[in-house]
């Protein structure tokens, strides 16, 4: 059965349109996936300047999908370019419906064994990065800060009495960071019309004090 799956996946990947030109993809999509690629390389301590970098990332990620990464949002233009470049309705990895479904279900991890994406055509790297991003467990974004307004700031759903509580809640009494992996991402979100940059700066300062430097920003 496993051999059959390997053959199916291998056939599927080589059935994608492997003659993709880079300018076929949206520039913003390329930028996002490149940023993800180098961020992942940093997390996995892999040298970036390698011809087979994407294959190495897949290989290492397949060993442990619980890796901290920034959240990405793909817009309709980016997805349209991905589909236009790679679409093949006979192949799951290239199928436009599968790509759209994955976008609409961002927390639904792709269960396919991405290990078998290794050693396929380098022209498929951006498609491989797209699926690799969705294979990673996003729940490892271990802390979230939500700014409802200037006076209401929540850390992991708990209303803070003051901004400095952020640091206190991250740190044990012995001044060591509590359960905090420096690779982990802190998600900061809020209503852009209800909060000021001054509030964001204060939160960032608290996070810098405990070396929580990987931050994902989003607005509502």
N, CA, C and O of each residue as an XYZ file, in Angstrom:
880
protein
N       0.827     -1.201      0.000
C       0.000      0.000      0.000
C       0.863      1.253      0.000
O       0.610      2.196     -0.750
N       1.893      1.253      0.858
C       2.777      2.417      0.932
C       3.498      2.638     -0.388
O       3.652      3.773     -0.838
N       3.946      1.529     -1.018
C       4.616      1.634     -2.307
C       3.681      2.245     -3.338
O       4.088      3.065     -4.161
N       2.400      1.823     -3.277
C       1.399      2.363     -4.209
C       1.264      3.873     -4.029
O       1.205      4.613     -5.011
N       1.215      4.337     -2.763
C       1.087      5.769     -2.487
C       2.296      6.540     -2.997
O       2.173      7.646     -3.524
N       3.484      5.922     -2.826
C       4.705      6.562     -3.311
C       4.631      6.747     -4.827
O       4.958      7.810     -5.354
N       4.193      5.689     -5.515
C       4.113      5.749     -6.967
C       3.083      6.772     -7.422
O       3.308      7.514     -8.378
N       1.940      6.804     -6.719
C       0.885      7.765     -7.073
C       1.379      9.190     -6.900
O       1.195     10.031     -7.780
N       2.016      9.462     -5.747
C       2.513     10.809     -5.470
C       3.613     11.208     -6.449
O       3.659     12.344     -6.920
N       4.488     10.265     -6.743
C       5.569     10.550     -7.675
C       5.017     10.859     -9.049
O       5.444     11.816     -9.694
N       4.066     10.050     -9.501
C       3.438     10.275    -10.804
C       2.713     11.602    -10.820
O       2.774     12.353    -11.793
N       2.015     11.881     -9.710
C       1.246     13.113     -9.617
C       2.134     14.328     -9.765
O       1.802     15.264    -10.492
N       3.252     14.314     -9.086
C       4.116     15.483     -9.081
C       4.772     15.700    -10.434
O       4.950     16.838    -10.870
N       5.128     14.612    -11.094
C       5.732     14.779    -12.400
C       4.684     15.096    -13.455
O       5.027     15.432    -14.588
N       3.406     14.994    -13.091
C       2.343     15.322    -14.018
C       1.953     16.792    -13.934
O       1.166     17.273    -14.749
N       2.500     17.509    -12.955
C       2.258     18.947    -12.876
C       2.928     19.620    -14.059
O       3.798     19.046    -14.714
N       2.508     20.840    -14.318
C       3.177     21.614    -15.348
C       4.529     22.049    -14.813
O       4.607     22.993    -14.027
N       5.589     21.381    -15.224
C       6.922     21.659    -14.695
C       7.675     22.689    -15.535
O       8.849     22.959    -15.283
N       6.994     23.269    -16.540
C       7.638     24.280    -17.367
C       7.166     25.673    -16.978
O       6.907     26.525    -17.828
N       7.062     25.880    -15.670
C       6.539     27.137    -15.162
C       7.632     28.207    -15.194
O       8.749     27.979    -14.729
N       7.303     29.360    -15.741
C       8.219     30.485    -15.716
C       7.952     31.288    -14.451
O       6.807     31.416    -14.015
N       8.997     31.816    -13.876
C       8.856     32.538    -12.616
C       7.917     33.721    -12.756
O       7.186     34.041    -11.819
N       7.924     34.391    -13.932
C       7.080     35.566    -14.105
C       5.610     35.198    -14.300
O       4.756     36.072    -14.446
N       5.326     33.899    -14.300
C       3.934     33.449    -14.370
C       3.239     33.654    -13.032
O       2.023     33.839    -12.985
N       4.002     33.622    -11.949
C       3.450     33.757    -10.608
C       3.391     35.212    -10.183
O       4.211     36.029    -10.603
N       2.415     35.526     -9.346
C       2.283     36.869     -8.792
C       3.553     37.229     -8.007
O       4.020     36.420     -7.205
N       4.121     38.424     -8.219
C       5.332     38.832     -7.479
C       5.138     38.784     -5.968
O       6.055     38.426     -5.229
N       3.930     39.148     -5.508
C       3.686     39.126     -4.061
C       3.650     37.699     -3.527
O       4.047     37.452     -2.389
N       3.175     36.757     -4.345
C       3.171     35.348     -3.939
C       4.600     34.833     -3.826
O       4.943     34.133     -2.873
N       5.425     35.179     -4.797
C       6.830     34.781     -4.770
C       7.512     35.343     -3.532
O       8.272     34.644     -2.862
N       7.238     36.606     -3.231
C       7.843     37.243     -2.063
C       7.436     36.543     -0.774
O       8.275     36.301      0.094
N       6.155     36.216     -0.645
C       5.667     35.545      0.562
C       6.289     34.161      0.718
O       6.737     33.793      1.804
N       6.312     33.403     -0.367
C       6.843     32.044     -0.284
C       8.355     32.040     -0.098
O       8.899     31.151      0.558
N       9.036     33.028     -0.672
C      10.482     33.142     -0.430
C      10.760     33.484      1.026
O      11.679     32.932      1.631
N       9.965     34.397      1.594
C      10.135     34.763      3.001
C       9.899     33.553      3.896
O      10.639     33.320      4.852
N       8.855     32.784      3.573
C       8.553     31.562      4.320
C       9.712     30.578      4.215
O      10.096     29.951      5.202
N      10.263     30.449      3.015
C      11.373     29.511      2.778
C      12.576     29.851      3.657
O      13.145     28.970      4.301
N      12.960     31.121      3.683
C      14.141     31.511      4.458
C      13.864     31.520      5.958
O      14.755     31.239      6.759
N      12.624     31.844      6.339
C      12.245     31.776      7.753
C      12.337     30.339      8.251
O      12.844     30.079      9.342
N      11.845     29.419      7.444
C      11.875     28.008      7.806
C      13.319     27.502      7.876
O      13.668     26.713      8.754
N      14.146     27.965      6.944
C      15.560     27.577      6.961
C      16.224     28.047      8.254
O      17.035     27.328      8.838
N      15.877     29.251      8.695
C      16.417     29.763      9.957
C      15.975     28.899     11.130
O      16.781     28.558     11.995
N      14.697     28.547     11.157
C      14.160     27.743     12.255
C      14.803     26.366     12.317
O      15.032     25.823     13.398
N      15.093     25.808     11.146
C      15.645     24.459     11.079
C      17.172     24.449     11.016
O      17.794     23.393     10.902
N      17.766     25.648     11.093
C      19.229     25.784     11.066
C      19.833     25.163      9.814
O      20.819     24.428      9.880
N      19.221     25.472      8.671
C      19.696     24.973      7.382
C      20.319     26.125      6.604
O      19.733     27.204      6.513
N      21.489     25.903      6.050
C      22.165     26.911      5.245
C      21.287     27.282      4.047
O      20.827     26.406      3.315
N      21.056     28.590      3.852
C      20.110     29.042      2.834
C      20.634     28.909      1.405
O      19.870     28.636      0.479
N      21.926     29.100      1.236
C      22.477     29.133     -0.117
C      22.757     27.725     -0.627
O      23.910     27.312     -0.749
N      21.688     26.997     -0.921
C      21.810     25.645     -1.444
C      20.817     25.462     -2.583
O      19.677     25.920     -2.515
N      21.268     24.795     -3.613
C      20.416     24.579     -4.783
C      19.181     23.766     -4.410
O      18.095     24.007     -4.936
N      19.344     22.814     -3.511
C      18.239     21.918     -3.136
C      17.595     22.343     -1.813
O      17.104     21.497     -1.064
N      17.594     23.648     -1.521
C      17.083     24.133     -0.239
C      15.645     23.692      0.019
O      15.333     23.232      1.117
N      14.776     23.823     -0.958
C      13.371     23.463     -0.755
C      13.226     21.985     -0.419
O      12.440     21.616      0.454
N      13.988     21.136     -1.116
C      13.944     19.700     -0.825
C      14.432     19.406      0.589
O      13.880     18.547      1.276
N      15.468     20.122      1.021
C      15.975     19.931      2.386
C      14.937     20.367      3.417
O      14.778     19.723      4.454
N      14.236     21.456      3.134
C      13.199     21.928      4.048
C      12.075     20.903      4.180
O      11.573     20.656      5.277
N      11.692     20.318      3.064
C      10.643     19.288      3.093
C      11.103     18.089      3.917
O      10.354     17.550      4.732
N      12.337     17.690      3.689
C      12.875     16.523      4.395
C      12.887     16.748      5.898
O      12.474     15.873      6.660
N      13.360     17.924      6.338
C      13.454     18.200      7.767
C      12.079     18.472      8.384
O      11.817     18.087      9.523
N      11.221     19.127      7.638
C       9.878     19.424      8.147
C       9.072     18.146      8.320
O       8.261     18.044      9.241
N       9.287     17.171      7.445
C       8.533     15.921      7.539
C       8.848     15.175      8.832
O       8.069     14.330      9.272
N      10.006     15.492      9.448
C      10.369     14.844     10.711
C       9.624     15.460     11.892
O       9.356     14.795     12.893
N       9.298     16.737     11.754
C       8.613     17.435     12.846
C       7.827     18.597     12.278
O       8.401     19.637     11.958
N       6.514     18.433     12.148
C       5.679     19.465     11.540
C       5.277     20.554     12.529
O       4.615     21.522     12.158
N       5.680     20.393     13.792
C       5.359     21.403     14.796
C       6.488     22.432     14.848
O       7.311     22.432     15.764
N       6.506     23.302     13.850
C       7.562     24.295     13.685
C       6.921     25.682     13.670
O       5.864     25.883     13.071
N       7.569     26.627     14.331
C       7.015     27.978     14.395
C       7.235     28.729     13.091
O       8.367     28.866     12.627
N       6.147     29.212     12.505
C       6.240     30.041     11.299
C       5.224     31.173     11.401
O       4.228     31.073     12.119
N       5.491     32.236     10.679
C       4.528     33.319     10.602
C       3.338     32.905      9.743
O       3.482     32.156      8.776
N       2.171     33.399     10.108
C       0.986     33.118      9.308
C       1.036     33.896      8.000
O       1.493     35.038      7.959
N       0.566     33.267      6.945
C       0.495     33.911      5.635
C      -0.956     33.999      5.192
O      -1.763     33.114      5.475
N      -1.268     35.065      4.502
C      -2.585     35.202      3.879
C      -2.367     35.374      2.384
O      -1.611     36.246      1.958
N      -3.032     34.539      1.589
C      -2.896     34.600      0.141
C      -4.144     35.242     -0.455
O      -5.263     34.816     -0.169
N      -3.952     36.267     -1.282
C      -5.124     36.920     -1.870
C      -5.519     36.232     -3.173
O      -4.840     35.318     -3.642
N      -6.628     36.688     -3.746
C      -7.203     36.028     -4.926
C      -6.274     36.093     -6.136
O      -6.220     35.154     -6.930
N      -5.552     37.187     -6.277
C      -4.625     37.325     -7.413
C      -3.485     36.316     -7.291
O      -3.087     35.695     -8.277
N      -2.969     36.160     -6.083
C      -1.872     35.223     -5.852
C      -2.303     33.786     -6.115
O      -1.575     33.005     -6.727
N      -3.490     33.456     -5.646
C      -3.996     32.094     -5.849
C      -4.293     31.837     -7.320
O      -4.031     30.750     -7.835
N      -4.840     32.841     -7.988
C      -5.123     32.702     -9.417
C      -3.837     32.439    -10.191
O      -3.822     31.631    -11.120
N      -2.758     33.120     -9.810
C      -1.482     32.911    -10.514
C      -0.933     31.521    -10.242
O      -0.365     30.891    -11.134
N      -1.099     31.035     -9.011
C      -0.635     29.693     -8.659
C      -1.390     28.640     -9.482
O      -0.800     27.690     -9.996
N      -2.681     28.833     -9.588
C      -3.512     27.888    -10.340
C      -3.196     27.958    -11.831
O      -3.072     26.932    -12.499
N      -3.065     29.191    -12.346
C      -2.763     29.349    -13.773
C      -1.439     28.691    -14.143
O      -1.296     28.112    -15.220
N      -0.473     28.789    -13.231
C       0.859     28.251    -13.525
C       0.934     26.730    -13.419
O       1.638     26.076    -14.188
N       0.199     26.178    -12.456
C       0.390     24.761    -12.143
C      -0.834     23.866    -12.356
O      -0.729     22.641    -12.287
N      -1.965     24.463    -12.610
C      -3.215     23.700    -12.588
C      -3.206     22.477    -13.499
O      -2.846     22.540    -14.675
N      -3.621     21.360    -12.899
C      -3.788     20.106    -13.626
C      -4.854     19.323    -12.880
O      -4.587     18.787    -11.805
N      -6.047     19.250    -13.429
C      -7.181     18.662    -12.717
C      -7.028     17.170    -12.455
O      -7.790     16.599    -11.674
N      -6.064     16.538    -13.091
C      -5.861     15.094    -12.889
C      -4.941     14.792    -11.712
O      -4.749     13.629    -11.357
N      -4.374     15.827    -11.110
C      -3.370     15.636    -10.069
C      -3.753     16.420     -8.827
O      -4.056     17.610     -8.913
N      -3.742     15.765     -7.669
C      -4.214     16.398     -6.442
C      -3.385     17.618     -6.048
O      -3.945     18.646     -5.668
N      -2.054     17.518     -6.134
C      -1.210     18.631     -5.712
C      -1.354     19.846     -6.627
O      -1.093     20.979     -6.220
N      -1.768     19.598     -7.850
C      -1.886     20.686     -8.815
C      -3.334     21.075     -9.078
O      -3.600     22.059     -9.768
N      -4.255     20.318     -8.538
C      -5.670     20.546     -8.821
C      -6.144     21.875     -8.232
O      -5.908     22.157     -7.057
N      -6.805     22.680     -9.042
C      -7.246     24.005     -8.597
C      -8.232     23.922     -7.437
O      -8.207     24.766     -6.542
N      -9.100     22.912     -7.447
C     -10.065     22.767     -6.348
C      -9.367     22.453     -5.031
O      -9.769     22.952     -3.980
N      -8.325     21.630     -5.084
C      -7.560     21.307     -3.873
C      -6.842     22.538     -3.330
O      -6.788     22.758     -2.120
N      -6.292     23.335     -4.242
C      -5.586     24.553     -3.835
C      -6.561     25.529     -3.183
O      -6.257     26.103     -2.138
N      -7.714     25.718     -3.786
C      -8.722     26.635     -3.239
C      -9.249     26.115     -1.908
O      -9.456     26.893     -0.977
N      -9.468     24.814     -1.812
C      -9.958     24.232     -0.557
C      -8.964     24.469      0.568
O      -9.354     24.795      1.689
N      -7.686     24.306      0.272
C      -6.674     24.493      1.293
C      -6.633     25.940      1.769
O      -6.421     26.197      2.954
N      -6.832     26.880      0.859
C      -6.870     28.296      1.220
C      -8.043     28.588      2.146
O      -7.913     29.362      3.095
N      -9.182     27.970      1.871
C     -10.393     28.213      2.675
C     -10.422     27.423      3.972
O     -11.308     27.625      4.802
N      -9.465     26.530      4.151
C      -9.369     25.746      5.384
C      -7.934     25.824      5.906
O      -7.233     24.814      5.962
N      -7.501     27.034      6.291
C      -6.078     27.252      6.612
C      -5.573     26.488      7.818
O      -4.362     26.335      7.974
N      -6.462     25.999      8.682
C      -5.992     25.288      9.873
C      -6.184     23.783      9.726
O      -6.055     23.025     10.687
N      -6.492     23.375      8.510
C      -6.690     21.957      8.250
C      -5.430     21.419      7.596
O      -5.204     21.627      6.404
N      -4.625     20.742      8.362
C      -3.304     20.304      7.908
C      -3.409     19.297      6.763
O      -4.211     18.365      6.827
N      -2.617     19.478      5.737
C      -2.533     18.526      4.645
C      -1.828     17.264      5.130
O      -0.695     17.328      5.607
N      -2.488     16.133      5.010
C      -1.954     14.891      5.563
C      -1.023     14.149      4.613
O      -0.402     13.160      5.002
N      -0.920     14.612      3.380
C      -0.042     13.922      2.427
C       1.389     13.948      2.925
O       1.824     14.929      3.528
N       2.120     12.879      2.676
C       3.500     12.817      3.130
C       4.374     13.604      2.158
O       4.717     13.122      1.078
N       4.727     14.822      2.560
C       5.460     15.703      1.670
C       6.881     15.230      1.386
O       7.570     15.777      0.524
N       7.302     14.224      2.110
C       8.649     13.693      1.877
C       8.817     13.283      0.420
O       9.921     13.340     -0.122
N       7.736     12.875     -0.206
C       7.819     12.387     -1.578
C       7.807     13.522     -2.613
O       7.805     13.273     -3.818
N       7.798     14.766     -2.125
C       7.971     15.898     -3.027
C       9.443     16.125     -3.358
O       9.784     16.840     -4.301
N      10.299     15.502     -2.562
C      11.743     15.693     -2.735
C      12.205     15.150     -4.083
O      11.709     14.135     -4.572
N      13.166     15.855     -4.665
C      13.809     15.460     -5.925
C      12.901     15.568     -7.145
O      13.193     14.992     -8.192
N      11.792     16.312     -7.008
C      10.992     16.591     -8.202
C      11.554     17.843     -8.865
O      12.471     18.474     -8.341
N      11.004     18.190    -10.005
C      11.517     19.301    -10.805
C      11.624     20.589     -9.984
O      10.697     20.947     -9.257
N      12.762     21.282    -10.105
C      12.978     22.520     -9.350
C      11.979     23.594     -9.754
O      11.706     24.506     -8.973
N      11.425     23.500    -10.966
C      10.430     24.468    -11.399
C       9.160     24.394    -10.542
O       8.327     25.299    -10.579
N       9.022     23.318     -9.776
C       7.846     23.162     -8.915
C       8.071     23.703     -7.504
O       7.223     23.526     -6.629
N       9.207     24.361     -7.281
C       9.566     24.775     -5.923
C       8.488     25.619     -5.246
O       8.198     25.409     -4.068
N       7.897     26.558     -5.958
C       6.904     27.424     -5.321
C       5.621     26.661     -4.996
O       4.965     26.939     -3.993
N       5.275     25.715     -5.835
C       4.120     24.873     -5.519
C       4.437     23.992     -4.327
O       3.579     23.771     -3.472
N       5.665     23.485     -4.259
C       6.082     22.675     -3.118
C       6.072     23.497     -1.833
O       5.657     23.002     -0.785
N       6.524     24.748     -1.905
C       6.521     25.619     -0.733
C       5.104     25.918     -0.265
O       4.840     26.006      0.934
N       4.197     26.074     -1.224
C       2.787     26.321     -0.891
C       2.233     25.170     -0.062
O       1.630     25.398      0.987
N       2.430     23.942     -0.518
C       1.923     22.780      0.208
C       2.700     22.551      1.505
O       2.134     22.094      2.498
N       3.974     22.862      1.492
C       4.782     22.708      2.697
C       4.274     23.641      3.795
O       4.211     23.250      4.960
N       3.917     24.859      3.432
C       3.387     25.811      4.412
C       2.149     25.242      5.101
O       2.007     25.359      6.318
N       1.259     24.630      4.332
C       0.023     24.110      4.899
C       0.214     22.790      5.637
O      -0.701     22.329      6.320
N       1.376     22.183      5.512
C       1.625     20.923      6.229
C       2.062     21.173      7.670
O       2.092     20.249      8.482
N       2.400     22.422      7.986
C       2.927     22.745      9.311
C       1.801     23.103     10.269
O       0.872     23.829      9.914
N       1.894     22.591     11.468
C       0.886     22.818     12.504
C       0.977     24.259     13.005
O       1.923     24.618     13.706
N      -0.022     25.092     12.637
C       0.022     26.513     12.999
C      -0.298     26.759     14.469
O      -0.164     27.885     14.950
N      -0.716     25.728     15.183
C      -1.032     25.913     16.603
C       0.221     26.187     17.420
O       0.129     26.544     18.595
N       1.408     26.020     16.804
C       2.644     26.283     17.519
C       2.926     27.778     17.625
O       3.893     28.192     18.265
N       2.074     28.583     16.991
C       2.117     30.014     17.267
C       1.579     30.121     18.685
O       0.371     30.203     18.906
N       2.503     30.118     19.640
C       2.172     29.769     21.012
C       1.458     30.837     21.819
O       0.832     30.523     22.831
N       1.537     32.087     21.398
C       0.901     33.152     22.160
C       0.255     34.153     21.220
O       0.810     34.487     20.173
N      -0.906     34.621     21.595
C      -1.591     35.612     20.772
C      -1.990     36.810     21.625
O      -2.471     36.662     22.749
N      -1.783     37.985     21.073
C      -2.162     39.235     21.735
C      -3.196     39.925     20.859
O      -2.954     40.205     19.684
N      -4.351     40.193     21.453
C      -5.418     40.857     20.705
C      -5.699     42.220     21.313
O      -5.990     42.326     22.504
N      -5.611     43.263     20.496
C      -5.877     44.633     20.938
C      -7.277     45.027     20.483
O      -7.485     45.354     19.315
N      -8.238     44.997     21.406
C      -9.605     45.371     21.052
C      -9.717     46.878     20.906
O     -10.353     47.382     19.980
N      -9.091     47.590     21.834
C      -9.001     49.040     21.771
C      -7.827     49.473     22.652
O      -7.045     48.632     23.096
N      -7.702     50.756     22.902
C      -6.553     51.267     23.667
C      -6.510     50.738     25.105
O      -5.440     50.660     25.709
N      -7.659     50.380     25.641
C      -7.723     49.969     27.045
C      -7.932     48.470     27.233
O      -7.747     47.951     28.333
N      -8.310     47.782     26.178
C      -8.575     46.346     26.284
C      -7.587     45.557     25.425
O      -7.687     45.520     24.199
N      -6.633     44.930     26.107
C      -5.634     44.093     25.434
C      -5.678     42.709     26.067
O      -5.645     42.572     27.290
N      -5.753     41.686     25.221
C      -5.891     40.318     25.700
C      -4.651     39.502     25.327
O      -4.159     39.582     24.201
N      -4.158     38.725     26.279
C      -3.082     37.775     26.029
C      -3.653     36.379     26.158
O      -4.064     35.969     27.243
N      -3.679     35.637     25.041
C      -4.256     34.287     25.012
C      -5.667     34.268     25.611
O      -6.039     33.352     26.345
N      -6.440     35.308     25.275
C      -7.832     35.375     25.705
C      -8.064     35.997     27.061
O      -9.212     36.186     27.463
N      -6.990     36.324     27.786
C      -7.125     36.898     29.123
C      -6.909     38.405     29.072
O      -5.903     38.879     28.543
N      -7.868     39.161     29.631
C      -7.766     40.617     29.664
C      -6.625     41.037     30.584
O      -6.556     40.596     31.732
N      -5.734     41.881     30.088
C      -4.598     42.348     30.874
C      -4.975     43.587     31.680
O      -5.684     44.465     31.189
N      -4.498     43.650     32.912
C      -4.713     44.844     33.724
C      -3.829     45.986     33.222
O      -4.234     47.149     33.218
N      -2.620     45.632     32.803
C      -1.683     46.625     32.268
C      -0.758     45.929     31.281
O      -0.582     44.711     31.332
N      -0.167     46.715     30.380
C       0.674     46.161     29.318
C       1.874     45.404     29.879
O       2.293     44.396     29.310
N       2.423     45.877     30.978
C       3.597     45.209     31.557
C       3.287     43.793     32.033
O       4.206     43.014     32.291
N       1.993     43.448     32.153
C       1.626     42.081     32.531
C       2.085     41.068     31.486
O       2.276     39.891     31.790
N       2.258     41.537     30.259
C       2.716     40.635     29.194
C       4.032     39.991     29.600
O       4.191     38.773     29.525
N       4.974     40.826     30.031
C       6.281     40.320     30.424
C       6.169     39.406     31.632
O       6.801     38.351     31.683
N       5.367     39.813     32.599
C       5.239     39.041     33.831
C       4.632     37.666     33.571
O       5.036     36.680     34.188
N       3.666     37.600     32.659
C       3.016     36.327     32.367
C       3.922     35.379     31.572
O       3.697     34.169     31.548
N       4.940     35.940     30.928
C       5.873     35.112     30.172
C       7.013     34.594     31.032
O       7.688     33.637     30.650
N       7.236     35.203     32.171
C       8.443     34.919     32.938
C       8.139     34.315     34.302
O       7.202     34.732     34.983
N       8.937     33.335     34.690
C       8.813     32.723     36.005
C       9.419     33.626     37.070
O      10.073     34.620     36.755
N       9.204     33.284     38.292
C       9.754     34.064     39.403
C      11.277     34.049     39.416
O      11.906     34.943     39.983
N      11.874     33.027     38.787
C      13.336     32.954     38.760
C      13.920     33.699     37.554
O      15.098     33.560     37.227
N      13.065     34.488     36.908
C      13.478     35.348     35.790
C      13.864     34.586     34.525
O      14.439     35.165     33.603
N      13.554     33.304     34.477
C      13.778     32.558     33.248
C      12.478     32.530     32.461
O      11.392     32.489     33.039
N      12.596     32.551     31.152
C      11.391     32.575     30.337
C      10.603     31.286     30.523
O      11.164     30.192     30.461
N       9.323     31.420     30.748
C       8.466     30.270     31.015
C       7.945     29.664     29.707
O       7.237     30.305     28.930
N       8.326     28.412     29.504
C       7.818     27.662     28.354
C       7.877     28.466     27.061
O       6.982     28.375     26.221
N       8.920     29.241     26.911
C       8.991     30.089     25.724
C      10.140     29.675     24.834
O      11.302     29.719     25.239
N       9.813     29.275     23.631
C      10.807     28.904     22.640
C      11.092     30.151     21.810
O      10.172     30.739     21.241
N      12.354     30.556     21.738
C      12.680     31.784     21.016
C      12.339     31.697     19.533
O      12.271     32.719     18.851
N      12.125     30.486     19.033
C      11.713     30.353     17.633
C      10.219     30.546     17.462
O       9.744     30.772     16.349
N       9.467     30.457     18.567
C       8.012     30.532     18.485
C       7.557     31.933     18.103
O       8.251     32.918     18.357
N       6.406     32.004     17.501
C       5.870     33.256     17.003
C       4.779     33.775     17.934
O       3.935     33.010     18.401
N       4.800     35.074     18.200
C       3.730     35.724     18.945
C       2.856     36.452     17.932
O       3.345     37.284     17.167
N       1.572     36.141     17.928
C       0.642     36.771     17.003
C       0.014     38.006     17.645
O      -0.571     37.918     18.724
N       0.136     39.156     16.980
C      -0.480     40.394     17.459
C      -1.540     40.826     16.452
O      -1.250     41.009     15.269
N      -2.756     40.985     16.927
C      -3.832     41.407     16.035
C      -4.680     42.475     16.705
O      -4.626     42.649     17.923
N      -5.458     43.184     15.912
C      -6.315     44.216     16.479
C      -7.066     44.965     15.404
O      -6.806     44.799     14.212
N      -7.989     45.782     15.833
C      -8.765     46.625     14.925
C      -7.941     47.874     14.625
O      -7.678     48.677     15.520
N      -7.540     48.034     13.381
C      -6.647     49.144     13.025
C      -7.276     50.511     13.279
O      -6.560     51.506     13.399
N      -8.602     50.573     13.362
C      -9.273     51.846     13.610
C      -9.438     52.140     15.094
O      -9.851     53.239     15.467
N      -9.117     51.165     15.946
C      -9.347     51.330     17.386
C      -8.076     51.377     18.216
O      -8.129     51.665     19.412
N      -6.932     51.098     17.600
C      -5.675     51.086     18.351
C      -4.647     51.975     17.661
O      -4.705     52.189     16.450
N      -3.720     52.479     18.438
C      -2.687     53.378     17.922
C      -1.358     52.656     17.799
O      -1.157     51.592     18.385
N      -0.457     53.245     17.031
C       0.882     52.684     16.914
C       1.620     52.778     18.242
O       2.517     51.980     18.514
N       1.244     53.753     19.071
C       1.862     53.885     20.385
C       1.605     52.636     21.226
O       2.495     52.162     21.931
N       0.382     52.106     21.147
C       0.043     50.885     21.880
C       0.850     49.702     21.338
O       1.367     48.890     22.106
N       0.952     49.614     20.022
C       1.734     48.539     19.403
C       3.192     48.624     19.848
O       3.815     47.607     20.153
N       3.730     49.837     19.884
C       5.123     50.030     20.317
C       5.330     49.560     21.751
O       6.343     48.936     22.064
N       4.368     49.861     22.622
C       4.479     49.451     24.022
C       4.507     47.925     24.142
O       5.283     47.365     24.916
N       3.653     47.271     23.370
C       3.602     45.803     23.388
C       4.913     45.223     22.859
O       5.459     44.278     23.429
N       5.411     45.800     21.765
C       6.675     45.329     21.193
C       7.824     45.482     22.192
O       8.683     44.606     22.294
N       7.834     46.583     22.918
C       8.890     46.804     23.914
C       8.867     45.729     24.994
O       9.915     45.251     25.429
N       7.663     45.351     25.423
C       7.540     44.299     26.433
C       8.065     42.971     25.889
O       8.741     42.226     26.599
N       7.755     42.685     24.648
C       8.201     41.435     24.040
C       9.712     41.416     23.838
O      10.358     40.381     24.003
N      10.269     42.572     23.477
C      11.722     42.643     23.302
C      12.463     42.359     24.609
O      13.558     41.797     24.604
N      11.862     42.748     25.705
C      12.497     42.538     27.003
C      12.708     41.060     27.313
O      13.605     40.703     28.078
N      11.887     40.209     26.722
C      12.028     38.768     26.966
C      12.494     38.027     25.709
O      12.362     36.808     25.596
N      13.049     38.813     24.760
C      13.589     38.239     23.525
C      12.557     37.504     22.685
O      12.894     36.579     21.946
N      11.305     37.914     22.798
C      10.261     37.368     21.925
C      10.239     38.242     20.682
O       9.494     39.219     20.609
N      11.053     37.885     19.716
C      11.304     38.788     18.583
C      10.576     38.373     17.295
O      10.546     39.126     16.321
N      10.002     37.188     17.301
C       9.297     36.741     16.098
C       7.819     37.035     16.262
O       7.127     36.387     17.048
N       7.345     38.012     15.518
C       5.981     38.511     15.689
C       5.232     38.456     14.373
O       5.766     38.822     13.326
N       3.989     37.996     14.432
C       3.112     37.987     13.276
C       2.018     39.028     13.500
O       1.328     38.994     14.520
N       1.856     39.950     12.556
C       0.879     41.027     12.695
C      -0.319     40.795     11.773
O      -0.170     40.328     10.643
N      -1.499     41.128     12.273
C      -2.691     41.091     11.426
C      -3.696     42.101     11.947
O      -3.663     42.466     13.123
N      -4.581     42.551     11.087
C      -5.608     43.535     11.469
C      -6.984     42.971     11.173
O      -7.154     42.077     10.345
N      -7.966     43.528     11.884
C      -9.333     43.094     11.673
C     -10.192     44.288     11.325
O     -11.395     44.140     11.105
